[in-house]
Amino acid sequence: MYIIKVKGKAKIPDYIQIRDENFVLVAYFRADRPLKKVEKFGLEGKEDELEALIKDLPFGKLQKLEL
């Protein structure tokens, strides 16, 4: 899977996109609100690691999601 942080403008908040190996969007959520159903994407138990990754993730750079 891949992850990208999208910069919001004015009243639009920053968002996180999680995409699969074919770059199909599988999750889209606000950067300031953690994803609720992480088990749906096989990330259960890794919420803290995901939150730390999101905090340090640069805007607009697609990265391989490895937790």
SERO-4910 file (N, C-alpha, C, O; in steps of 0.05 Angstrom, whole numbers):
BEGIN
 pado doro    nc1    nc2    nc3   cac1   cac2   cac3    cc1    cc2    cc3    oc1    oc2    oc3
  Met    A     17    -23      0      0      0      0     18     25      0     41     24      7
  Tyr    A      6     47     -8     20     73     -9      4     93      6    -20     91     10
  Ile    A     18    114     15      6    135     31     16    162     20     39    165     12
  Ile    A     -2    182     20      4    209     11    -11    229     29    -34    224     36
  Lys    A      2    251     35    -10    272     51    -16    295     33      2    305     19
  Val    A    -42    304     32    -51    325     14    -56    350     30    -71    350     50
  Lys    A    -43    372     22    -45    398     36    -72    411     30    -80    414      6
  Gly    A    -86    419     51   -112    433     47   -107    463     44    -85    473     49
  Lys    A   -127    477     35   -125    506     31   -148    519     45   -171    509     45
  Ala    A   -143    542     57   -163    559     71   -178    541     91   -167    532    111
  Lys    A   -204    537     86   -220    522    105   -220    491    101   -231    476    116
  Ile    A   -206    483     79   -204    454     73   -181    443     89   -158    452     85
  Pro    A   -185    422    105   -163    411    122   -144    394    105   -150    387     82
  Asp    A   -122    387    117   -103    368    105   -115    340    106   -129    333    124
  Tyr    A   -110    324     85   -121    297     83    -99    277     78    -77    283     68
  Ile    A   -105    252     85    -88    229     80   -102    211     61   -126    205     64
  Gln    A    -87    201     41    -98    181     23    -81    155     26    -57    157     27
  Ile    A    -94    133     28    -81    107     28    -90     93      2   -114     90     -2
  Arg    A    -71     84    -13    -77     71    -39    -65     43    -40    -44     38    -27
  Asp    A    -77     25    -55    -67     -2    -57    -45     -4    -78    -36     17    -88
  Glu    A    -35    -28    -84    -13    -32   -103    -19    -22   -131     -1    -16   -146
  Asn    A    -45    -21   -138    -54    -11   -164    -61     19   -163    -72     30   -182
  Phe    A    -54     32   -141    -59     61   -136    -89     67   -134    -97     90   -139
  Val    A   -105     48   -128   -134     52   -124   -138     62    -96   -126     51    -77
  Leu    A   -153     83    -93   -158     95    -66   -174     76    -49   -196     67    -56
  Val    A   -162     69    -25   -176     51     -6   -184     66     19   -201     56     34
  Ala    A   -171     88     25   -178    104     49   -172    133     44   -152    140     31
  Tyr    A   -189    150     55   -186    179     52   -196    192     78   -220    189     84
  Phe    A   -179    205     93   -188    215    119   -172    240    126   -150    245    115
  Arg    A   -182    256    144   -169    280    153   -143    273    169   -143    254    184
  Ala    A   -122    289    164    -97    283    178    -99    288    208    -84    275    223
  Asp    A   -116    305    217   -119    311    245   -138    292    260   -141    293    284
  Arg    A   -151    274    245   -169    254    257   -160    227    248   -162    220    224
  Pro    A   -150    211    266   -140    184    259   -162    167    246   -186    169    252
  Leu    A   -153    149    230   -171    130    216   -183    111    237   -169    100    254
  Lys    A   -209    107    236   -223     91    256   -222     61    250   -217     45    269
  Lys    A   -226     53    226   -228     25    219   -202     14    206   -203      5    183
  Val    A   -180     16    220   -154      8    208   -152    -22    203   -137    -31    187
  Glu    A   -168    -38    218   -168    -67    214   -178    -74    186   -171    -96    175
  Lys    A   -194    -57    174   -204    -61    147   -182    -62    127   -185    -74    105
  Phe    A   -159    -49    133   -137    -48    115   -113    -64    124    -91    -62    113
  Gly    A   -116    -81    144    -95    -97    155    -75    -82    172    -52    -90    174
  Leu    A    -83    -60    184    -65    -44    200    -72    -44    230    -64    -27    245
  Glu    A    -88    -64    238    -96    -65    267    -71    -68    284    -53    -83    278
  Gly    A    -71    -54    307    -49    -54    325    -26    -36    318     -7    -34    332
  Lys    A    -29    -22    296     -8     -4    286    -17     25    286     -6     41    271
  Glu    A    -38     32    301    -49     58    301    -29     80    309    -27    101    297
  Asp    A    -13     74    330      7     93    340     29     98    319     38    121    315
  Glu    A     38     76    306     58     79    285     48     95    261     62    112    250
  Leu    A     22     90    254     10    104    232      7    134    239     12    151    221
  Glu    A     -1    140    263     -4    168    272     23    183    271     25    206    262
  Ala    A     45    169    280     72    181    280     81    185    251     93    206    245
  Leu    A     75    166    234     83    169    205     68    192    192     81    208    178
  Ile    A     43    195    198     27    217    186     38    244    195     39    263    180
  Lys    A     46    246    221     56    271    231     82    280    217     85    304    212
  Asp    A     99    261    210    125    267    197    124    266    166    144    272    153
  Leu    A    102    258    155     99    254    126     99    281    112     84    299    119
  Pro    A    116    284     91    117    309     76     92    311     58     81    290     49
  Phe    A     83    335     52     60    339     35     66    332      6     88    339     -4
  Gly    A     48    319     -7     50    314    -36     70    293    -45     75    290    -69
  Lys    A     81    278    -26    101    257    -34     89    230    -28     84    222     -5
  Leu    A     85    215    -50     75    187    -47     97    169    -36    119    169    -47
  Gln    A     90    154    -15    109    136     -3     97    109      1     73    106      5
  Lys    A    114     89      0    105     62      6     99     60     35    115     69     52
  Leu    A     76     49     42     68     46     70     79     21     81     70     -1     75
  Glu    A     99     24     98    112      1    111    112      5    141    128     20    151
  Leu    A     95     -9    155     93     -7    184    101    -34    197    100    -36    221
***
